[in-house]
Amino acid sequence: MTIILEEVKISLGVDPDNLGFNSELLMFINSAKVSLVQLGLIEMDIDIDEETEWPEFPNSSIESLSKHYIHVRVRQTFDPSASETIARTMSSSANEVEGRIAHEIAEVLDVAG
């Protein structure tokens, strides 16, 4: 399994050995995680710290979408774009992913129920 913080750092272009941003990044990661939990992704209802690995997800679609969502939301707050167009595109992407995650979670619950 991959450590969440390290994977997010790599996606942001931050050296995983650079500890200077850990507190800030963890705050943003945990904030994005709350949104996933509110969408019904109970696997993300965990405390994320420097050592937390990605949990097991119900399926690969939810895994991909959840990771993408965390990366986009963290990038929006950690590395905000000066371009309004890019900022709008990132926000739109995050909102689209939220909808897709909600749909996937509903599908999993329908199958399980």
N, C-alpha and C positions, 0 to 999 in steps of 0.2 A: 504494500500500500504506500501511497505517496503522502507526505506531510503537506497539509493544506497551505500553511504559511509559505513553505518553500516553493510550491507550485505557483502560488499567487505572485511571489517575488519574481520568479522567472518570467511570468507573463507580463510583468511591468518593466522588465529589463533591469531589475535590481539584483545584484549579486546575492545569492542565498546566504553567503557568509557575512554580509553586511547586517549587523544587528541594530543599526541606528534607527531604522524605521519600524522595528517589530511592534512596538506598542501602538503606533498609529495604524499600521496595517491590520493588526488584530482587532482594533476597535471597528474598523471598516468592514472586516470580514464578519465579525459577530453581528454587526448591524444588518448586513445582507442576509445572514443566516436567519435572523428573526423573521424576515419577509418569507423565506422558504418554509419555515415552521408554520407561519400563519396561513400559507397556501395549503398546508396539510402534509408537508414532507417531514414526518416525525423522525426519520433517520437523522435529520440535521438538528434535532433538539438535544444538542450536546454543547458543552463548554469548549470553545476552541482556544487553544494556547499554542505555544511554540512547538509542541510535540504532537499535536492532534493530527491523526491521519483521516483521510476521507472515509466515511462509513460505507457499509454495504448498501447499495441502493436497490429498489425493487426491480429495476430493469436498466438496460444500457441507455435508453432514451432519457430517462429521468436523471441518470448520472451525468450524461453529457450536458443536458440543459442546466442542471444545478451548478455544475462547475463553470459553465459559460456565464451564468447569471452572477455568480460570486465575482468572477473576474471583471465583468463589465461594471458592476456596481462599485467595486473597489477602485477601478480605474477612474470612474467618474469623480470620486471624491478625493482620491490620492493624487491624481494627475489630471486635473480639470483642463480641458482644451480651451485655448484662447479663441478658437473658431466656434461661432454659434452653430454653424452647420454640423460640425462634428459632434458637439455637445447634444444637439437635437437628435442626431442619428443614434448616438449611444443610448440616450434615454428611450428612444423608440424601440431599439433593440432589446433593452432590458424589459420594457413593458410587454413586448411580443413574447419573450421567453417566459415571463410570468404566466401569461395566458396558456402557453404550450405546456408548462409544468402543471398548471391546474388541470388541464385536460388529461394529461398522462396520469396524474394521481387519481382522478375520477375513474379512468379506465381500470387502473389497478384495483381500486376499491370495489368496482363493479364485478370484476373477476373474482376477487376474494370473498365478496359478500354473497 
